Amino acid sequence: MIPRFYCPALDASQGIITLPDAAAHHATRVLRLRIGDMVTLFNGDGEEWQGSIDGIARDVTVTIKSAGTGIAEPPLQITLVQCLPSGDKMDWVVQKAVELGVTAIQPVMSRRSVVRLEGDRARKRVVHWQEVAISACEQCGRNTVPAVLPLMELNQYLAREHKDDERRFLLDPVGGQRLRKMDRLSGPLALLIGPEGGLEEGEIDVARSVGFSSLQLGPRVLRTETAGLAAVAAMMAMWGDL
């Protein structure tokens, strides 16, 4: 498999591209690529280009050879609204959600969230999660990088204006409609996943009042870091491109 690198400022018309520092380090220090090796570059906007490494001295440079076709984005546009899990589980959630094809990830903090982040700490974590999403795109072949949106309180997210054509679902292990009994979904979709211990009843009531419908995957209670990914995978298998 040809290595892939994210170059946000890529302009293929220049012919020769200098890899960003992080990509250059990964190419030469981790993958041990050499002059003449082929690579794929993408800028996150859906396109990709193939080229060969022609310099590894002070900078790592790539000569563009051709434009690639890339992987089309799935027809189901899922925003995963994930209540923060404990530890570093959010890294795993972001990575796997990107691999499965989500359009965006909205991290939120609910009343039972163990992790609480504010100010610079919150901003730095969002930047880190966006880097995780970029790395996942490099690995899985996506050319459009899903946005990791700014962290907010769940009540702030629920209170904001939502898209008129957006379908909204709340994963509920004890109630709601079964996924396999639902009509085909398309277009934008928001999927809300609670934290360890689940959402409080008041939060569920507010979510339902702004258009979130309860959705049940099965009789077993899934962990917060498992639930959203399982639901995304099932939806993509039924109505997406998996």
Buried (B, 14 or more C-beta within 10 A) or exposed (E): EEBBBBBEEBEBEEEEBBBBEEBBEBBBEEEEBEEEBEBBBBBBEBBBBBBBBEBBEEEBBBEBEEEBEBBEBBEBBBBBBBBBBEEEBBBBBBBBBBBBBBBBBBBBBBBBBEBEBEEEEBEEBBEBBBBBBBBBBBBBBBBBBBBBBEBBBBBEBBEEEBEEEEBBBBBBBEEBEEBEEBEEBEEBBBBBBBBBEBBBEEBBEBBBEEBBBBBBBEEEEBEBBBBBBBBBBBBBEBBBEB
